[in-house]
Amino acid sequence: MADAAKSGGRVSVGRAGVGRPGVVWALPGALFFVFFAVAPMVLVGALAFTDWDGIGTPSWTGMSNWSRLWDDPETHQAIWLSLVLTVLTWVFQTPLALLLGVWAAGRQRNRAVLSAIFFLPLLGSSVALALVWKSLLDPNFGLIADIGPALGFADGDLLGSSKGAFGAVLFVTAWQFIPLHTLIYQGGARAIPRSLYDAAAIDGAGTVRQFFSITLPQLRNTIVTSSVIMVVGALTFFDTVLILTKGGPGTDTTIVPYLMYKNGFQAFDLGYASAVATILVVVATTVSLLLVRLTGFAAMRSTREGM
């Protein structure tokens, strides 16, 4: 006690008392993950080898569903459309979210107000927002009836066109989720030490040079995080397609999640739907791991000054 008093009331803690929390702290989260993520995935993987309508007892069919999946042209088209949607989502959303996030990281009062308004789509559910956009894109009484001719759709039937429907899905998802990624980039940009910009300004670097030499390198891990969320979200995207296009016209917007829904909950072929779901989980997990691996994000090295 005397030593503690001499040191200003501070008691030194040895290395044995400092470290990560024990395993018991992770137990609730681990159990939740096992019961609500791992167990359902294992069950779906098992159902992929059966024939089941959701009511009776599943009957074992071996590789029948997988052979059908391999030869099904609709599945091939759905996989291709999902990959195209994922790539275009990243290409379209990332630059906009990055620039808006860096801009919103400013300290001006008007930026705070505009940012709050811009983030409003995050407050609505995907289904409600899709219903709003479906009304706006209705060729009979929606806004598209007036502006459709200027966009190349004389009758205003944007959702009746293959390219128009796919573009509408891409636009609506971007409108809804760019604010989320903007918020991620805003947080990352505000974490960059101000001293780096001050030093660059002293050396004569302008705004553009500072962006490419300081902001982008410092946001490397943020870009990877946003990209993983964006890619997985695009691969598993479903509700807007269901409300906006129902996979149409024809099958031109039938992506893998909607194909899974159509087989499982419209055709009641849950065995084949489980095979499609298994492929989706494997592809999404593989892409996420590749992003983390190839970008060096797994090392979790800080890019902040002095760390």
N, C-alpha and C positions, 0 to 999 in steps of 0.2 A: 504493500500500500504506500509505503514511503517512497519507493522508486516511482510509483505511478504519480504521486503528488509532485515529485521533482520534475517529472517530464510533462507537467502541465495537465495532468489528469488523463493522459492518453496511455492506454495499455497496448503494448505491441502484441501483434498476433503472429504466430509462427506460420511457416508454410503449410503445416499440417492442417491449419484451420482455414486456409484459403483454397478455393478451387470450385469446381462445378458442383451443382447439387447432386445428391445421390440418385440412384436408379429409382427409388421409391417415388420421387417427385414426378417422374415421367410415366409412372404406372397408370394413372387415370387416362391420360391422353393415349397411351399405347393400347389400353383395353378398348377405348372408344374406337380407335382406328381398326383394331382387329375385328371387332364385332360389326362395325358399320361400313367397312371398306374391304378388308381382306376376305372375310367370310362371304359376303355377297359375290365378290369376284370369283372365288373358288366355286361357289354354287352355280354361277352363270357358266363358268368353264365346264362344269360337269354336265349341265343341261345342253351344252352345245353338241353333245354326243347322243342326244335322245330326240324322240319325237313326242311333243307334248302340246296339248291345246290349252293348258292352264287349268283344266278341271280334273281330268282323270289322272291315272298314274303314268309318269313318263316311261316310255319304252325305249330300250337301248337300240340305237341304230348304227353305232360305230362311226365310221368316217363319212356317212351319207351326207350330212349337212355340209361338211367341209368340201366334198366333191361337188356338191351343188353350188357352193359359194365360189369355187374355183372356176366353174363353167358358166356362171350366171352373168350375162352382159349388163344387166341392171346394176349388179353389185360393182362391176368394174367401172361403170359410169359414175356411180355414187362415190367410189374411192377417188376417182380422178377429179370430180367436182369438189370434194372435200379438200384435196391437196391444192387445187387452184384457188379456192376460197381462202385457205390458210395463207398461201403465199401473197395473194393480193391484199388480204387483211393486214399482214405485216408491212408490206410495201406502202400501203395507203395510210395506215394509222401511225406507224412509228415516227416518220419525219414530222407529221403534224403535231403529235402528242409531245415530241421532244422540243420542238420550237415553242409551242404554247406553254409547256412546263417551265422552260427557262425564262420565258417572258413573264409568266405568273409569279416567278420567284422574286421579282422586283419588290421593292418596299413602298412604291407609290400607292396612295390611297385608292386611286381610280382602278388600279390593277386588282386590288382586293375585292372591290365591288363587282367588277366584270368577271372575275374568277368565280365568285359565288354564283352569279347568274349562269355562267357557263357550265358549272357542275350540277345544275338542276336535273339533267337526265339521269344522273346516278340515283336520284331519289325515287324514281318510278320503276315498277316491275317491267320485265321484258314483254310480258303478255299485254299489259295495258298500253305500253308504248307501241307495240305492234298493231294493236287495234286502232290507235290513233292514226298511224301511218297508212293502214289499210283504207281508212276512210278518206284520207287525203289523196290516195292514189286510185280511188274509185273513178272509173272513166265516165260515170253518169253524173255524179254530183260533187266529186272531189276536186281539189285544186289542180290536179293533173289534167282535168278536162280543159282548163284554160291555158296552161303552159305546155301541154303535151306537144302541140304542133311545133313550138319553138325547139323542142328537144328531138324532133324527128318522128314523133308519134302522132300522126294526123288525127286519129280517132281517140287519142288520149288513153288507149289501152296499153299502158306501160307493162302491167303485170301479165298481159297476154302474149308478150314477146319474150323469146328465150333470153336474149341479151338484156332486155329491159328488166325482166324479173330477177335475173342474177345480179344485175347492177343495183336494183332496189334493195336486195338483201344485203349486199356489200355496203351500200350507203347507210342503211338504217342501223346496221351493227356498228359502223364507224361512228355515226352520230351519237349512239348510246354509250359506247365504251371508250372513245377517245378521252372524255373527261377523266375516267378512272386512271388511264395511263399518264395523262397530263398531271394528275395529282401525284403520281409516283415520281415523275421527273421533277416536279416542283420541289418535293421533299429532298430529292438528291441534289438539285442545284443549290438549295439553301444550305446544304451541308458542306459545300465547297468553301474552304477558307478564303476570306476576303483578301488576305495578304498576298495570295497568288495573283489576283487581278491588280492589286496595287503595284506589285513588282513588275508585272507585265506593262502596265501603263507607264511606269518610269522608264522602261526600256523602249518605249515608243510603239508598243503593240496596240492596234486599234480594236474595235469591237469584234469584227469578223475574225481577226487573228486570235484574239483571246478565246473566242468560241471554239475554234478548231484546235488550238494548242492547249487550252486549259479545260474548258467545259466538257468537251467530248471525252477526252481521256479520263477525267475525273468521274464521268457518268458511265464508265464502261460496265461496272457491275450492275448499275441501275438499268442499263439497256438490256443486259442479259435477263435480269429478273422480269422486266416488262415483257420481253420477247417470249419467255417461257409461259407466262400467264396468257399472253395473246395467242400463241400457237395452240396451246391446250384448249383455250376457250373456243377458238375457231374450229378445231377438230371435233369438239363436242357440242357445237352450237345446234340448237334445235327449235326452241319455242317461237322465234321470229319466223322461221321457215314454215312452221305449222300454221301460224295465224295468217301470215302474209301471202304465201303462195301455195301452201299444201303440196309442196314438191313439184308444182307445175310451172309453166304449162307442160303437160305430159309428164316427163320425168326430168325436165331440164334444170330443176333446182333440188332434186332429190339427193341430198348429201347422206353420208353414212348414218348419222343419228336418226334422220327421218326415215331412212330405209329400215332401220332397226325397229322404229315405232310402227311402221306400216305392216311389217311382217308379224310383230309381236302382238299388237293391240288392235289391228284391223283384220288381219288374216288369221290371228290366233295360232300362228306357227312359232311358238316360243322357242323351240329347239333351234330352228334356223336363225331366229332373231338373236339368240344367245351366241351363236357362232359369229354373227356380225358384230355383236357387242364385244366379244373377246378380241377380234381383230382390231377394233377401235381402241381398246385399252392398250393392247400391245403396241400399236403404232404411236399413240399419244405418249406413252411412257418412253418408247425408244427415241422419239424426236426430242423429248425434254432432256433425257440423259445425254444425247449427242450435243445439244446446245450447251449444256453445262460443261461437258467434257472438252469440246472443241474450243470454247471460249476461255478456258482456264478458270472459270468461275468456281470450280470445286476447291481451288486453293484458298478461296475466301481471304485474299490479301487486301488490306485496306489501301485505298489510293489517296488517303488524306495526308496532308503534310505532317511529317514527323512521326508517322506510324508505320 
